[in-house]
């Protein structure tokens, strides 16, 4: 199982709204993540910095799975809803998250 981690910056005035959105995350989002092979997903918050971690156990490449995820029903809509809370920059991907490189893991 592969591990993935990302960071993202939230706008200072959007932190509570982002939390509220995830308090009532749409069932379609959770179903879509599971459908493409994402599991054990967590989002952590420190100030305005998000840290997202998940494991991937899908049958296709991770890149292909993420493209499929974005094409599933309501996912683009969800990304628009939560995307307005994020600070955009050139290094962030389509969902506003920057990929982190794993440098150490203890099993």
Protein Blocks (a to p, Z undefined) as FASTA:
>chain_A
ZZddddddddfklmmmmmmmmmmgcfklmmmmmmnopahiacddehjaccdddddfbfbd
fklmmmmmmmpghklmmmmmmmmmpccdfkbcfkopacdddfbdcZZ
